[in-house]
């Protein structure tokens, strides 16, 4: 069954946001135009759109790394003002320290937040167990496969108990089999505990994971349509793709997305 979402203050709100960049030669480029989005607490939202349409820009504004030119971004009901420790971010590239062991990489967050080394390592070992890497704590990132490094990145993020998780094409560099396993891993770790905004170029990935899919137009991007993904949870991504409803939703979203890809 789908989990009920909180009807209180949204975890994330973007209100009529526009974002313009000025190049070194003085040329202005509008990445987002009059874009609005609301994400409920505990909701998993995916954003899809043509290449270069501003999907990653949206994440940067939520984190506070980038300010909108116009409009407002709010997190947990308050305007974004700098980096928020309640937000976790998983990038496309692995954000691991190559000189640290897997255990020390995962323990870095709790240590930074003031936990003792012993307590941080206990937490890190528990998260390594949860992502299936309990036997690899003494290894270093270069000794791991791409999928294993991505599990380290997930453990690094979830150990900090983020209320909001932002993900920028985190699995795009993985082969299809590993990618599918990581999608299921993510859903099991998340299971409605926080809000997720997931940027992807893969339409099937978006549908398999999300409660709602936001489709952006070609640049300058604005919101074209929001799709409710009424597939039951819990989901197994390798199986849900064969559900007739999944195929129907995929066909409908692709009709909208294809127009924008052709324009872009």
N, C-alpha and C positions, 0 to 999 in steps of 0.2 A: 504493500500500500504506500502511496505517496505520503510523506511526512507533512503534518500541518505546519504552515509557516506562521511566524509571529506577525500579528497585526499591529504591533507597536511601531515605534520610530524605525524607519528603514536603516539598514546598516550602511548603505551607500546611496547618495542622491547626486546626480548631475542635473542641474537646472539650466536649460537653454545655454549650454556651454559652446563657445567658439574658441578656437585656438589658431593663432597666426604666427608664423615664423618669418623672420627677416634674414635673408641670406647675406653673406659678406658684401655682395655687390649691390645691396639695397633692395633686392626684389622680395616682395611679400608673397608668401604661400599660405593659403588657408588649409589647415589639415582637418579641422572639425568645424561645423557650422550649425549653430542652434540645435545642439544635441542634448537630449534629456534621457536619463535612465535612472530607475530606482531598483534597488536590490534589497529584498527582505532579509531579515536575520535568519540564517540557516538555509538560505536559497543558493542554488548552484546555477549561475548564469553563464552562458557562452556568447562570445561576440565573433561574428564572421563578417567578411567583406572582402573586396578586391585588395590586392597588394598595394600598400602605400596609402590606404584610406584613413589611417589614424587610429587603428585598433590599439596599438601599443601606446600611442599618445594618451588615450583614455586611461590606461593603467598608471601612467606617469603622473597624471593629474590627481588620481585617487591617492597615490602615495605622498603627494606633496612635492615631488621632484620637479614638477612643472605646474605653473599657474595658468589658468585659462585667461585668454584675452578679454572675454566677456563671459558673463554667467557665473554660476556658483557651484562649488563642489562641497558636499557635506559628508562627514563620516560619523556615524552614531549620533546624528542630530546636530553636530557642531561643524562650523566651517573648517575646512582643512587648513592647518597652519603648521607647516613643517612636517617632519617625519613622525609617523604615528607608530609606537611600539606594538600596537594591537594588530598591525598588518604584517603578514608574511608574504614574501615574493619568491616565486620559483621561475627562473629564467630558462631560455632555450639552451644557453651554454651552462655547463656545470659550475656553480659558484662554490667550489671546494678549495681548500688550501692544500696545494700539492705536497707541501713539506710536512703536513700533519697526517697522522694515522686516521683511519676511518673513525675510530672511537673518539679521538680528539676533535675531529671535524664536527661530529654530532654534538659533543659536549660543549662546543664553543659558545653557543647561545646561553645556556644556563650559567656558565662561568662569567660571561659578560654581564649577566643580570645579578651577579653577586652570590651565586650558589658556591658551596665548598667544592673542591675538586672531587672528593669522594662522592658527594651527592650528585654532582653533575655526571660523573661516570656511571653511577647507578642508573640514572635516568637515560643516559645515552645507550647503555647496554639493553635496557628494556625496549627502546625504540629500534635498536638494531635487530632485536628478536622479532619485533612486530613487522619489520620489512624483510625478514628472512636473511639477515646478514650477521647473525650472532657469532658465526665462526670467522668473520672477516674484520674484527675490530682492530687487529694489529697490522692489517694490510694498509697500503698507501694507494691513493687514487689511481696512479698509473698502473697498478696491478689488477684493476677491476675492469670489467666490461662496461659498455655504455649503459646498459640497463641497470647494472649494479651501482654505478655512479649516480644514476638518477634516483635510485632507492636511497642512497646516502643523502641526496639533496632533499628528498621528501622527509626523511627522518630529521634532518637539520631544521627544517621548517616547522614540522608538527610538534617537535619537542618544546617549542616556545609557545604552544597553545594559542595560535593566532585566532582572533575573532573574525578576521577577514583574510582570505587567501587570494592573492593575485597570481595568475599563471600566464606567462607569455610564451605560447607554443612550446611547452616544456618537453614534449615527446617527439617533436618533429624530426630529430636526427636519428631516431631509433628505427630498426627494421620493423616490419609490420607485426611479426609475432611478439616481439618484445614490447612494442607499443601497446598492443592489446592487453598484455599482462599488466603493464604499468597503469593503464586506464582502470582496470579492475582494482589494482592496489590502491589507487587514489580514492576510488569510491568507498572502499572498505575503511580506509583511514579517516575519510571525511564523514560519511554517514550522517550528514545534517548538523554536525557540531559547530560549524561556522559558515560564513557566507563566502562563496567562491565566485570570482570573475575570471573566466578562462578564455583567452584569446587563441584562436586557431584558424588555419586555412582549410582544415579538414572538416567538411560538413558532417560526415558520418560520426566523427569524433564528438562534435558539438552536440548532436542529437542523442548519442548514446549516453553522454554524461549529464546533460543539463536539465534543469526544470523549465528554463525558458531560453530561447535563442534570439539574440538581437542581430538583425541584418542591417549592415551599414551600406550606404550608397558609395559610388565612386567619389574620389576627392573632388571638391571639398565635401567630406563625408557628413551626412546627417542620418538620422534614423529612418530606415525605409519601412520596416515592419518588425513586430515582435511575435514570435511563435511560442505558444504553450506546448510543452512536450508532455503529453498526457500518457506516458508509458509508466507502468507500475515500478516501484522500487521494493526491494533491492534489485539492481540490474546486473546482469553478466553481459559485458559489452560484446563478447563474441557471439552470444546467442540472440540478444535483442535486435541485432541487425536483420534477422530473418522474420521478425514480427511484421505482419501485414501493415499495422499502424505505423511502424518505423518507416517502411518503404513509402507509405502515403505521405508522411511528413517530409521525408527527404525529397520527394518529387516536388512538393509544394514550395519548399524553401529554395531548392535549386532553380525553380522557375524565376523567382525573384532575384536570386544571386547571379544567375547567368547574365541577365540584362546588365547588371552593374559591372561584371567582369568584362563584358564586351565593350562597355563604355570606357572602362579604365584602361 
